[in-house]
């Protein structure tokens, strides 16, 4: 009974401390509030590129992927902003596939929008960053995972919210090495995105001591993606693809295009775990994440969007919240002031990851833990214990400063 009473008193004390802390924040914030309302305009820019139909009927088909996360971020910013005389608005623009990106940039600039959440491929992102109208803007990449954008294609007006492929591959590799599963078979698709993730896995193996004992490429299409006939054909394909392999611990699949990877679990010739782009996946966010207050974010998003939060929703939410946090702390909304603040030691983004997130100065990539999740459960979070770095363990994920040609903010 004394233990229960002590716990009860501790919880009461924690609640009081939290209330006092919250009140103190708003008192301090109101002291810095604008005398007139500060209106912060944010643009969301995407391209309507058709996506493949998911292999599974239970997979979410989201027509507002990314945009729904940005909307929730605006709502969160306005919750705090109303105390500080700050108002946030979102202008959503989706251009057709291969549409006029320059005209969209001109329209945003004409509307006074210099803070842009970009859900674009790597080549389109670089195109957007090069337009004259965007030279004094801040662009937040929430979709393109290409490592080249962080190694040699860095742009001073682009911040990366989505983890790179190298960050995800390193997160997975650290977990496998910590589990003493060093022997891997790599099965990759034939499309460019699949090859890019396979390259990241090869790099991670060399970096952390994994051994890729054999590689294979999936080169044939399933007959029907959901019919019984197609399932029968797929069963034979997966068996043929995975037999006569040397001894291995895990099978890593590189199938970002979602052509065959979902068919591998439970259909491999030998009983081995499947991970990578399917099975156990490294990701910025997952619907099973409930640690560090994550359940609160999940529930608010589900209520607002009518579905669970996807990775691109989360990265778009972080982009909008990074703007909100920077405006709140700096009491300014011009891009250059916000850029300098986000790169300073004063910036930390609370993103339900157990620690404040910061940006790498040399390439403006957000440092963040990577979740490792099965279809329905969170399994682990990288960086794993024991992987150290002189700056922060988060910099063990992805290309470190010496490995990158980028020197944006020396």
N, C-alpha and C positions, 0 to 999 in steps of 0.2 A: 504493500500500500504506500509505503514511504517513497518507493521508486516511482510509482504512478504519479504521486503528488509532485515530486521533483520535476518529472517530465512535463506535467501540466503547467507548473510555474515557469519552466523554461520556454514552453511554447507561447505563453502569455507575454513573457519578456521579449521574445523574438517579434511577436506581433506589434507590441508597443514600439520597439526600436524601429521596425519597418515603417510604422506610421509616422514616427517622428522624423525619420530619414526622408520619407516622401514629402512631408510638409516642409522640411528644411530646403529640399531641392526646389520646390515651387516658390518659396519665399525668396531664395537666392535668384531663381530664374526671373521672377516678376521684377526684381530690382534691376535686371538687365533688359527688361522688355522694351520693345519699341514704343515710342509715344504715338506713332501712327501705325496702322496695320501694314505688315510686311507681307506682300503676296508673292509666293514662290511658285513659279510655273515649271512643271516637269513634263517632258514629252516621252511617250512610249512609241517606239518605232519598230515595226516588224515587217516581215515579208511573207506572203501567203504561199509558202512552198508546200505542196501536198505531201502528207506523210503516209507511209505504208499502213495498211490496215493491220492492227495488232494481231498476233497469232492466237491470243487467248481472248475469249469473250469476257473474262473478268477484268481485263486491263482497261483502265480509264481512257476514253477517247475525249480529249479536252479540246474544245474549239477556242478556249480563252487561256491556253497555257501561257504562263508568264504574265499576261495582262492581269489575271486575277490576283497574282501576288503583288503587282504594282499598286492595284486598287486598295488592297489591304494596307500596304505601306502608307498610302496617302491618308487613309482613315486613322492609322496610328499617329502619323505626323500631326494631323489636325487635332487629335486628342490632347497632345501636349501643346500644340501651337495656340490653342484658344486661350491658354493662360498667359501667353507671351505676345499676343497680338500678331500672330503669324498664321497665315492661311495658305494651304497647299492645294493646287489644282493639277489635274492630269489630262493632257491632250493625247488621245490615242490615235495613231496612224498606222494602218496596215496597207502596204502597197501590194499590188498583184505580183506574182512571180515574174522576175526580171523586169519589174516596173521601174518607173522613173524615180530613183532614189534621190537624185539631185533636187528635183522639184519638191520632194518631201522635206529635204533639208532647208530649202528656201522658204517653204511655208512655215516651218517651225521657227526659223530665224525671224521672219516677218511678224510672227505672233509673239515675239519677245522670249522665245524658249531657247535657253542655252544650257539646259540640263536635260540630257537625253538618255533614257534607258533603251538600249539597242538589243533586240532579239534578232540578230543577223548572223549569217555565215561569215567566216573569216575574211574572204575576199570582199564581201559587201561592207563589212565593218571597216576595213582599211580604206575602201572607196569613200565611205561616209566621213571618216576622219580627215580625209584630204581635201574635202570641199572648202572653199573660202569661207562659207557661212558657218563652218564648224571650228574654225581655228581658235576662236575665243570661247568655245563651248567645252563642257565636260560630257563625255560619252561613257556610259557604264555598260560594259559587255556582259550580258547575262546568258549567252548561248554558246559562243564559239570557244571550244576547248583546245584549239590548235596550239601546240607548243611553240610554233614559230612566232606567234604573236607575243610571246614572253621572252624569246631568245634573241631574235634579230629584228622582228617587225614591230617593236614597241613604238607607241605614239604618246606624246606628252598629254594629249587631250583624251586619252582612253584609260579607264580603270577597269580591271577585270574582276568581276564578282564570281564567275563560275570557275571552279578548279580546272586546271589544265589536265590533259591526259597523263602527263608525267606525274602530277600530284596524286592522281587516282591509282596509277600503277604502283607508285612507291608505297602508298598506303596499304595496298593489297600485299605487296612483297614483304613489307615489315611484319605483317601479321603471319604470313606463311613461315618466315624465318623464325619468328618468336615461337611458333608451334612446332618447329623442327620438321617442317615439310618442305625440304629444299629441292626436290626433284619434280619438275613440271613438264607436262605436255602442253603445247600451245596449238590450238586450233583456231584459225582465223578465216574470215570471209575474204572475198576478192575485191571488195569495193574500197575506195580510198580511205574512208573513215575507219574501216576495219583494219587496214594495213597500218594506219597511224597509231591505233591503240596497240597493235601487235609490236610495233617499234618501241612504244613506251614500256611494254612488258619486258622486252629484251634488255632495254637499258636498266630497268629496275633489277633484273636478275644479276647483271654484272655489278651493279652498285651494292647490292645487299647480300650477295653470296648464293643466289639461287642458281639452279642448273636446268636449262631447258633441254631435256633428253631427246625430244623429237618435236618437229613442227609438221603440221599438215594444214592444207587449205581446203575449205569447202567450196566446190566448184560447180555443184549442180543444184537446180531449183527443186523444191518440193512440188509434187503434182497439184495438190489442192491444199490450201492453207488450213482448212477447218473440216473438210469432209472425211468420212471413214476411209475412203479410198486413199486420200492423201495421208492419213495417219498410218495406214499400212505401209505405204511407200516410204514414209519418213522413218518408221521403225527399222526397216532394212537399211536405209541410208546411214542412219546413225551407228548401227552395228558395223557396217562395212567401213565407215570412216574411222572407227576407234579400235579396231582389232589389230593384233600383231604389233603392239607397242612394247617398248622396253619397260622395265619396272619403273613406276612413277608414283608420286604421292597425290597430286591433284591435277586436274585438267583445267587449264585456263582458256577461256573462249574470248575471241575478239570479234564480236558481231554487233557493232553499233547500229548497223542497218536492219537488225532484227529479221534476218532471213531464215536462220536455222538454229540459233543459240538456245532458244527456249525448248527445243526438242531434245537437247543433249542430256539433261538430268534424268537419271533412271533408265536411260537407253544406251549408255556406254557399254562396251564389251566387258570391261573390268569394273568392279564396284568402287568408284573413286568419286570424291567431291568435285563438283563443277563450279567454277567461279570466274569472275571477270565482268563481261558485259551482261551475263545472265548467271543465275544461281546466286552465289554470294557476290554482291556487287559493291564496289566503292562508289560513294555518291555524296554530294553536298547535303542532301536531305532525303528523308525516307518517312513514309507514313507511320512506321513503327516507333519513330523517335519520340520518347516521352521524358528523357532525362533533362535536368537543368531547366525545368519549366516548359519543356517542349510541348507537353499536352495542351497548355493554354493556347499556344500558337496554332496547334493542329485544330482545336475545337473552334477557335474564332474563324480560321480559314474555311473549315467545312461549313460553318453556319453561313458565311458570306458567299461562298462559291458553289455550295451544293455537291462538293466532291472533296477528295483528299488532296493535300498539297504535293505537287510534283517538284522536281529539282529546279526547273526553270521558274516556277512560281516563287520558290524560296530565294533564288538568286536575284529575281526582280524585286522582291520584297526587301532584300538586303540593300539593293541599290537605292531605293527610295528612302529607306531608313538611314542610310549613310548620309544622304543629303539632309534629312531632317535633323540628325544628330549634329551635323556640322553647322547648320543654320542656327540651331538652338544654342550651341556653345559659342559661336563666333558672332551671333546676332547680325550676320551679313548673308546675302544671297548671291553675290556676284561670283562667277565661276572661279576666278583666280584666287580669291580669298578662301573659298571652299577647298580648292585644290591644295593650297598650302596647309590648311588646317588638317585635311585628311592625311597628309604626309607627315604631320608633326607627331611628337610623342604624346600630345594631349588627346589625340583621337583614339577612341576605342568603341567598337560597335558591339552592343549586346545582341547576340543572335542565337541564344538558346544552345550554345555549344560548350558551356562550362567555363568560358573565359572570354575576355574582351578581344575582339579581332582587330588587326591592324593591316596596313598596306606595306608591301615591300617597296622601298623607295626606288630601287633600280629599274623595276619594270611595272610597278603599280598594280601588282597582283595581290588580291586579298589573301592574307594568311588565314587558314581555317582548318580545324580538325576535319578529317574525312570519315564518314560513317561507313561501316561494313555491315551490310544487311542482307538477310535472306528475304524471300518474298513477303514474309509476314513478321519477322523479328529482327531487332537490332542485335548483332552478334558481337561487334567490337568497335572501337574508335581508334583511329591512327592520328598522330604518331604513337607507336607502341612504346611501352616502358623500356628504357635502356637505349633508345636511339637518341643520341645527344647531339647538340649543336651549340657553338659558342654564343649564338645570338638568342635563339629560341628553338625548341624541338620542332616547332611548326615548319622551320626552314629545312628540315630533313625531307620534306615532301616537295617534289618537283625540282626544277633547275635552280640551284643556288646562285648567288651573285657571281662567283668566279666562273660558273659555267655559262653565263649569259653574256651576250654582246651588248645588252642594253645598259646604259648609264644615264637614265633620265634625270636623276636628282642626286648628283654626287655630293 
